[in-house]
Amino acid sequence: MSSLDSFAAGKLARMEAHHLRRILVDSARDDGIWIIREGRRLLSFSCNDYLNLSQHPKVKAAAVAAIEAHGTGVGASRLVTGNHPLFAELEARLAKLKGTEAACVFGSGYLANTGIIPALMSSADLILLDELAHACIWSGAELSGAEVVGFRHNDVADAEKILADQRESFRHALIATDGVFSMDGDLAPLHDLAALAKKYNAWLMSDDAHGIGVVGGGRGSSFADGDKADVPLQMGTLSKAVGGYGGYLCASQPVIDLIKTRARTLIYSTGLPPATIAAAIAALDVIETDQDLINAPLLKARMFTQLLNLPYAVSPIVPIIIGDPEKTLRAQRLLEDEGFLVSAIRPPTVPKGTSRLRVTFTAAHPDTEITRLADALRTHVLNT
């Protein structure tokens, strides 16, 4: 065995011993909410396609039409020859939805955060991150070379203490957070963070991957309280409620112009395929016009939390904290025996000691199946 293979095998063995090894499992989606996995048909409560738009007839038709008209790829980086005219339409629609002057679309949410933050921040700057912010926000912050400091989850007072102690030592400061936290389902206090940013001349950035389409009337976490929070950098993805793939930043025109000429993950990546862009535009049509659809995932999550006497859901994501990775994997298998897929989430995705079942709700989940899932959890997990 080579030294490389020995290194890899040793790492895998240690992860296996702690029930932390990941294994990809072939999982074919069947009609949106069903998964075919290892020969079994499971009702999935683990998918982020909250509005089931990846299966919507109008969205699929728009993608097919774009392939027929434009082919399967754009052929190059957006700054070379890959800036298909559909990008301008999608960016205008995103900016309108988010209440900003302009937008920039990236190849993915991870590419967005690892491109945006280093384009704005450098070694002379300070970045404050919520300790539970998504991994790609932390990656982007670390790539920037700035001083990176975490603050306690959703603790505005802790963030202010850091700014009071350190802000004057740095040129610029950025506060970055999820808008809807992907593993806990709670919302960031964006109005309070915006006031804090203003007080200390800092910039506020929110990752709305799990907010667009399902909170704030479909406009996302910056609108969750009714009045728009003053978030100058609204980032998000097109791969959850929008049902496709890609990432975006909505901001002022000068900021977007800078991002389009400085973000390395935009400059050096091939542009999204026309079908993906067209599908996102069609999905935004649905989000802007079907209020009952966009309300449904949160209503179903709230029904579930009421059935199990859990904290009131504020997003379509509900965690069932178990703690131990092995017990969490066992709970996943017990639910699979009942016909459900509810994925076990373990460190390092979540902090040590907080392994959990992450339950997500979509508009298409039948209420009868939500009740059955709650009964299964009560019988097999919450009482064990």
C-alpha positions as CSV (number, residue, x, y, z in Angstrom):
1,M,0.0,0.0,0.0
2,S,1.4,3.4,-0.9
3,S,1.8,6.2,1.7
4,L,-1.2,8.0,0.1
5,D,-3.5,4.9,0.3
6,S,-2.3,4.2,3.8
7,F,-3.1,7.8,4.9
8,A,-6.6,7.6,3.3
9,A,-7.4,4.1,4.8
10,G,-6.3,5.3,8.2
11,K,-8.5,8.4,8.1
12,L,-11.4,6.3,7.0
13,A,-10.9,3.7,9.7
14,R,-10.9,6.4,12.4
15,M,-14.1,8.0,11.0
16,E,-15.7,4.6,10.8
17,A,-14.9,3.9,14.5
18,H,-16.7,7.1,15.5
19,H,-19.7,6.5,13.1
20,L,-18.7,9.6,11.1
21,R,-17.8,8.1,7.8
22,R,-19.9,9.3,4.8
23,I,-20.9,6.9,2.0
24,L,-22.7,8.0,-1.2
25,V,-25.9,6.0,-1.8
26,D,-27.6,5.9,-5.2
27,S,-30.9,7.7,-4.7
28,A,-33.2,8.2,-7.7
29,R,-36.0,10.8,-7.1
30,D,-39.4,9.6,-8.1
31,D,-42.1,12.2,-8.5
32,G,-40.5,14.7,-6.2
33,I,-41.0,13.5,-2.7
34,W,-40.2,9.8,-3.2
35,I,-36.7,8.3,-3.3
36,I,-35.7,4.9,-4.8
37,R,-32.8,3.7,-2.7
38,E,-31.3,0.2,-2.5
39,G,-34.4,-1.2,-4.1
40,R,-36.8,0.5,-1.7
41,R,-39.3,3.3,-2.3
42,L,-39.0,5.8,0.6
43,L,-41.0,9.0,1.3
44,S,-38.2,11.6,1.7
45,F,-38.3,14.1,4.4
46,S,-34.7,15.1,3.6
47,C,-34.9,17.1,0.4
48,N,-34.5,20.8,0.1
49,D,-36.8,21.1,-3.0
50,Y,-39.4,22.8,-0.7
51,L,-41.8,23.8,-3.4
52,N,-41.3,20.7,-5.6
53,L,-40.4,23.0,-8.4
54,S,-37.9,20.6,-9.9
55,Q,-40.9,18.6,-10.9
56,H,-43.2,21.4,-11.9
57,P,-44.5,21.1,-15.5
58,K,-43.8,24.7,-16.4
59,V,-40.3,24.6,-15.0
60,K,-39.4,21.4,-16.8
61,A,-40.9,22.7,-20.0
62,A,-38.8,25.9,-19.8
63,A,-35.7,23.8,-19.4
64,V,-36.5,21.5,-22.3
65,A,-37.3,24.5,-24.6
66,A,-34.0,26.1,-23.6
67,I,-32.0,23.0,-24.6
68,E,-33.8,22.8,-27.9
69,A,-33.1,26.4,-28.6
70,H,-29.6,26.9,-27.2
71,G,-28.0,23.4,-26.5
72,T,-26.7,22.0,-23.3
73,G,-24.0,24.4,-22.4
74,V,-22.7,28.0,-22.8
75,G,-19.2,27.0,-23.8
76,A,-17.1,29.3,-21.6
77,S,-16.8,31.6,-18.6
78,R,-19.4,34.3,-18.5
79,L,-16.7,36.9,-19.1
80,V,-15.5,35.2,-22.3
81,T,-18.4,33.9,-24.3
82,G,-20.6,32.2,-21.7
83,N,-22.9,35.2,-20.7
84,H,-26.0,33.9,-22.4
85,P,-28.8,36.6,-22.6
86,L,-31.0,34.6,-20.3
87,F,-28.6,35.6,-17.5
88,A,-29.7,39.2,-17.7
89,E,-33.3,38.2,-17.4
90,L,-32.7,36.0,-14.4
91,E,-30.6,38.6,-12.6
92,A,-33.2,41.3,-13.2
93,R,-35.9,39.0,-11.7
94,L,-33.8,38.1,-8.7
95,A,-33.0,41.8,-8.0
96,K,-36.7,42.7,-8.2
97,L,-37.7,39.9,-5.9
98,K,-35.0,40.9,-3.3
99,G,-35.6,44.6,-3.6
100,T,-32.1,45.5,-4.9
101,E,-30.6,47.3,-7.9
102,A,-28.8,44.3,-9.4
103,A,-27.8,40.7,-9.1
104,C,-25.1,38.3,-10.1
105,V,-25.6,34.6,-10.7
106,F,-22.9,32.0,-9.9
107,G,-22.5,28.4,-10.7
108,S,-23.5,27.3,-7.2
109,G,-24.0,28.6,-3.7
110,Y,-20.6,27.4,-2.6
111,L,-19.0,29.2,-5.5
112,A,-20.9,32.3,-4.7
113,N,-19.7,32.6,-1.1
114,T,-16.2,31.6,-1.9
115,G,-16.1,34.2,-4.6
116,I,-18.0,37.1,-3.0
117,I,-16.3,37.3,0.3
118,P,-12.7,37.3,-1.0
119,A,-13.7,39.9,-3.6
120,L,-14.8,42.3,-0.9
121,M,-12.5,41.5,2.0
122,S,-8.7,41.2,2.5
123,S,-6.0,41.0,5.2
124,A,-6.7,44.5,6.4
125,D,-10.3,43.6,7.2
126,L,-12.4,41.9,9.9
127,I,-15.1,39.3,9.3
128,L,-17.6,38.3,12.0
129,L,-19.4,35.0,11.4
130,D,-22.3,33.3,13.2
131,E,-20.7,30.2,14.7
132,L,-23.4,28.1,12.9
133,A,-23.1,29.8,9.5
134,H,-22.8,27.4,6.5
135,A,-19.4,25.9,5.7
136,C,-19.1,27.8,2.5
137,I,-19.4,31.2,4.4
138,W,-16.5,30.1,6.6
139,S,-14.5,28.9,3.5
140,G,-15.0,32.2,1.8
141,A,-14.0,34.1,4.9
142,E,-10.9,32.0,5.3
143,L,-9.9,32.5,1.6
144,S,-10.1,36.2,1.9
145,G,-7.1,36.5,4.3
146,A,-9.2,38.7,6.7
147,E,-9.2,38.3,10.4
148,V,-12.1,35.9,11.0
149,V,-14.0,35.8,14.4
150,G,-17.0,33.7,15.2
151,F,-19.8,35.0,17.5
152,R,-22.3,32.9,19.4
153,H,-25.2,31.7,17.4
154,N,-27.8,34.5,16.9
155,D,-26.2,36.4,19.8
156,V,-26.2,40.1,18.7
157,A,-24.7,41.2,22.0
158,D,-21.7,38.9,21.5
159,A,-21.2,40.2,18.0
160,E,-21.3,43.8,19.4
161,K,-18.7,43.0,22.0
162,I,-16.3,41.8,19.3
163,L,-16.9,44.9,17.2
164,A,-16.5,47.2,20.2
165,D,-13.1,45.5,21.0
166,Q,-11.7,45.1,17.5
167,R,-13.5,47.3,14.9
168,E,-11.1,50.3,15.1
169,S,-8.1,48.0,14.2
170,F,-9.4,47.1,10.7
171,R,-10.2,48.9,7.5
172,H,-13.6,47.3,6.8
173,A,-15.8,44.9,8.7
174,L,-18.3,42.3,7.4
175,I,-20.9,40.5,9.5
176,A,-22.1,37.2,7.7
177,T,-24.8,34.8,8.7
178,D,-27.3,32.4,7.3
179,G,-30.7,33.9,7.0
180,V,-32.4,30.5,7.6
181,F,-30.0,28.1,9.3
182,S,-29.8,24.9,7.3
183,M,-29.4,22.5,10.2
184,D,-31.5,24.2,12.9
185,G,-34.2,25.8,10.8
186,D,-34.2,29.0,12.9
187,L,-33.9,32.6,11.5
188,A,-31.1,35.1,12.0
189,P,-32.1,38.4,13.8
190,L,-31.4,40.3,10.6
191,H,-33.0,43.6,11.7
192,D,-30.9,43.7,14.9
193,L,-27.7,42.7,13.0
194,A,-28.4,45.4,10.4
195,A,-28.7,48.0,13.2
196,L,-25.4,46.7,14.7
197,A,-23.7,46.9,11.3
198,K,-24.8,50.5,10.8
199,K,-23.6,51.4,14.3
200,Y,-20.0,50.1,13.6
201,N,-19.8,50.9,9.9
202,A,-19.8,47.2,9.0
203,W,-21.4,45.4,6.0
204,L,-24.0,42.7,6.5
205,M,-24.3,39.6,4.4
206,S,-27.0,36.9,4.7
207,D,-27.1,33.5,3.0
208,D,-30.7,33.0,2.1
209,A,-30.3,29.5,0.5
210,H,-33.1,28.1,2.7
211,G,-35.3,31.2,2.8
212,I,-36.1,32.2,-0.8
213,G,-39.4,30.8,-1.8
214,V,-40.6,29.7,1.6
215,V,-40.3,32.6,4.1
216,G,-41.1,36.3,3.9
217,G,-43.8,35.8,1.4
218,G,-41.4,33.9,-0.9
219,R,-38.9,36.8,-0.9
220,G,-36.7,35.3,1.8
221,S,-35.3,35.9,5.2
222,S,-34.7,39.6,4.8
223,F,-38.5,40.0,4.5
224,A,-39.5,37.4,7.2
225,D,-40.6,40.1,9.7
226,G,-42.7,41.9,7.1
227,D,-40.5,45.0,6.7
228,K,-37.3,44.5,4.7
229,A,-34.2,44.2,6.8
230,D,-31.3,46.4,5.6
231,V,-29.1,43.7,4.3
232,P,-26.8,45.1,1.5
233,L,-25.5,41.7,0.5
234,Q,-28.3,39.1,0.0
235,M,-26.8,35.9,-1.2
236,G,-28.7,32.7,-1.9
237,T,-29.0,29.6,-4.1
238,L,-31.2,28.4,-6.9
239,S,-31.0,24.8,-5.8
240,K,-33.5,24.6,-2.9
241,A,-36.9,26.1,-3.2
242,V,-36.1,27.3,-6.8
243,G,-35.7,23.7,-7.7
244,G,-32.6,23.9,-9.9
245,Y,-28.9,24.8,-9.5
246,G,-26.8,27.9,-9.1
247,G,-26.1,30.7,-6.6
248,Y,-26.6,34.5,-6.6
249,L,-25.9,37.8,-5.0
250,C,-28.4,40.6,-4.9
251,A,-26.9,44.0,-4.0
252,S,-26.4,47.6,-5.3
253,Q,-25.2,48.1,-8.9
254,P,-21.7,49.2,-7.9
255,V,-21.2,46.1,-5.7
256,I,-22.5,43.8,-8.4
257,D,-20.3,45.5,-11.0
258,L,-17.3,44.9,-8.7
259,I,-18.2,41.2,-8.1
260,K,-18.5,40.6,-11.8
261,T,-15.0,41.8,-12.4
262,R,-13.3,40.5,-9.2
263,A,-15.0,37.2,-8.0
264,R,-12.6,34.5,-9.1
265,T,-15.3,31.8,-8.9
266,L,-17.3,33.7,-11.5
267,I,-14.3,34.7,-13.7
268,Y,-12.8,31.2,-13.9
269,S,-16.0,29.0,-14.0
270,T,-18.1,28.1,-17.1
271,G,-21.5,29.8,-17.0
272,L,-24.6,27.8,-16.0
273,P,-26.3,25.9,-18.9
274,P,-29.2,27.7,-20.6
275,A,-31.7,25.1,-19.4
276,T,-30.8,25.8,-15.8
277,I,-31.2,29.5,-16.2
278,A,-34.5,29.2,-18.0
279,A,-35.8,26.8,-15.3
280,A,-34.9,29.3,-12.6
281,I,-36.8,32.0,-14.4
282,A,-39.9,29.8,-14.7
283,A,-39.6,28.9,-11.0
284,L,-39.6,32.5,-10.1
285,D,-42.8,33.0,-12.1
286,V,-44.4,30.4,-9.8
287,I,-42.9,31.8,-6.6
288,E,-44.2,35.3,-7.4
289,T,-47.8,34.1,-8.3
290,D,-48.7,31.1,-6.2
291,Q,-48.9,32.2,-2.5
292,D,-50.7,29.1,-1.4
293,L,-47.8,27.0,-2.7
294,I,-45.1,29.0,-1.0
295,N,-47.0,29.0,2.3
296,A,-47.4,25.2,2.3
297,P,-44.0,24.0,3.5
298,L,-44.0,26.1,6.6
299,L,-47.6,25.2,7.4
300,K,-46.7,21.5,7.2
301,A,-43.6,22.0,9.4
302,R,-45.8,23.7,12.0
303,M,-48.3,20.9,11.9
304,F,-45.4,18.4,12.6
305,T,-44.0,20.4,15.5
306,Q,-47.5,20.7,17.0
307,L,-48.0,16.9,16.7
308,L,-44.7,16.3,18.6
309,N,-44.8,19.3,21.0
310,L,-41.6,20.7,19.5
311,P,-40.7,24.4,19.3
312,Y,-42.8,26.3,16.8
313,A,-41.3,26.0,13.3
314,V,-40.3,29.2,11.6
315,S,-39.0,27.5,8.4
316,P,-39.5,24.1,6.7
317,I,-36.6,22.6,8.6
318,V,-37.1,20.9,11.9
319,P,-34.2,19.2,13.8
320,I,-34.7,16.2,16.1
321,I,-31.6,16.4,18.2
322,I,-30.3,13.0,19.4
323,G,-26.7,13.7,20.2
324,D,-24.8,10.5,19.6
325,P,-23.9,9.7,16.0
326,E,-24.5,5.9,16.3
327,K,-27.9,6.4,17.9
328,T,-28.8,8.9,15.1
329,L,-27.8,6.5,12.4
330,R,-29.9,3.8,14.2
331,A,-32.9,6.2,14.2
332,Q,-32.5,6.8,10.5
333,R,-32.6,3.0,9.9
334,L,-35.7,2.6,12.1
335,L,-37.5,5.2,10.1
336,E,-36.4,3.6,6.8
337,D,-38.1,0.4,8.1
338,E,-41.3,2.5,8.3
339,G,-40.9,3.7,4.7
340,F,-39.3,7.2,5.4
341,L,-36.0,8.7,4.5
342,V,-34.9,11.2,7.2
343,S,-31.2,11.6,7.0
344,A,-28.9,11.5,10.0
345,I,-26.7,14.6,10.3
346,R,-23.4,14.2,12.2
347,P,-20.3,16.2,12.9
348,P,-18.5,18.1,11.4
349,T,-21.7,19.3,9.7
350,V,-23.2,20.0,13.1
351,P,-21.3,20.5,16.4
352,K,-20.1,17.5,18.4
353,G,-22.8,16.2,20.6
354,T,-25.7,17.5,18.4
355,S,-26.1,14.7,15.9
356,R,-29.7,14.9,14.6
357,L,-32.4,13.9,12.3
358,R,-33.0,16.8,10.0
359,V,-36.6,16.8,8.9
360,T,-37.6,19.0,5.9
361,F,-41.1,19.6,4.5
362,T,-42.3,20.3,1.0
363,A,-45.5,21.5,-0.4
364,A,-46.3,18.1,-1.7
365,H,-46.0,16.1,1.6
366,P,-49.5,14.6,2.4
367,D,-50.7,15.6,5.9
368,T,-51.5,11.9,6.5
369,E,-47.9,11.0,6.0
370,I,-46.7,13.8,8.2
371,T,-48.9,12.4,11.0
372,R,-47.5,8.9,10.3
373,L,-43.9,10.2,10.5
374,A,-44.7,11.9,13.8
375,D,-46.1,8.6,15.1
376,A,-43.1,6.7,14.0
377,L,-40.7,9.2,15.7
378,R,-42.7,9.0,18.9
379,T,-42.6,5.2,18.9
380,H,-39.1,4.5,17.7
381,V,-37.0,7.5,18.4
382,L,-38.3,9.9,21.0
383,N,-39.1,7.1,23.5
384,T,-35.8,5.2,23.0
